[in-house]
Amino acid sequence: MWDTFLMAIALMLVLEGILPFISPKAWRETFQKLLQLEDSQIRFIGLSAMLVGLIILYLVN
């Protein structure tokens, strides 16, 4: 089980690193926009991401 969890974390880090590697300027601009959002908006984005992830896990399993 731990090996699957660590592989998932590793894959997440690879995917998260693609944009800053390919286009640091676009990543910086996106991050600046993110800093201007309200806490409730950030929470909604986080909740949406978690739900999409759970749906994908359900469909794959």
C-alpha positions as CSV (number, residue, x, y, z in Angstrom):
1,M,0.0,0.0,0.0
2,W,2.8,2.4,0.9
3,D,4.4,1.9,-2.5
4,T,1.2,2.9,-4.3
5,F,0.8,6.0,-2.1
6,L,4.4,7.1,-2.8
7,M,3.9,6.5,-6.5
8,A,0.8,8.7,-6.4
9,I,2.7,11.4,-4.6
10,A,5.6,11.2,-7.0
11,L,3.2,11.4,-10.0
12,M,1.5,14.5,-8.5
13,L,4.9,16.2,-8.0
14,V,5.8,15.4,-11.7
15,L,2.5,16.9,-12.9
16,E,2.8,19.9,-10.6
17,G,6.3,20.6,-11.9
18,I,5.5,20.6,-15.6
19,L,4.1,24.2,-15.8
20,P,6.9,25.9,-13.9
21,F,9.5,24.0,-15.9
22,I,7.9,24.7,-19.3
23,S,6.7,28.3,-18.7
24,P,7.9,30.0,-15.5
25,K,6.4,33.3,-16.5
26,A,2.9,31.8,-16.9
27,W,3.3,29.9,-13.7
28,R,4.3,33.2,-11.9
29,E,1.3,35.1,-13.3
30,T,-1.1,32.3,-12.4
31,F,0.3,32.2,-8.8
32,Q,-0.1,36.0,-8.6
33,K,-3.8,35.7,-9.6
34,L,-4.2,32.9,-7.0
35,L,-2.9,35.2,-4.3
36,Q,-5.7,37.7,-5.0
37,L,-8.5,35.2,-4.5
38,E,-10.7,35.1,-1.3
39,D,-10.3,32.2,1.1
40,S,-13.7,30.9,0.2
41,Q,-12.8,30.8,-3.5
42,I,-9.6,28.9,-2.7
43,R,-11.6,26.4,-0.6
44,F,-14.0,25.9,-3.4
45,I,-11.1,25.2,-5.9
46,G,-9.6,22.7,-3.4
47,L,-13.0,21.0,-2.8
48,S,-13.6,20.7,-6.6
49,A,-10.1,19.2,-7.1
50,M,-10.7,16.7,-4.4
51,L,-14.1,15.7,-5.8
52,V,-12.7,15.3,-9.3
53,G,-9.9,13.2,-7.9
54,L,-12.3,11.0,-6.1
55,I,-14.5,10.6,-9.2
56,I,-11.4,9.6,-11.3
57,L,-10.3,7.1,-8.6
58,Y,-13.8,5.6,-8.5
59,L,-14.0,5.3,-12.3
60,V,-10.5,3.8,-12.6
61,N,-11.1,1.3,-9.8
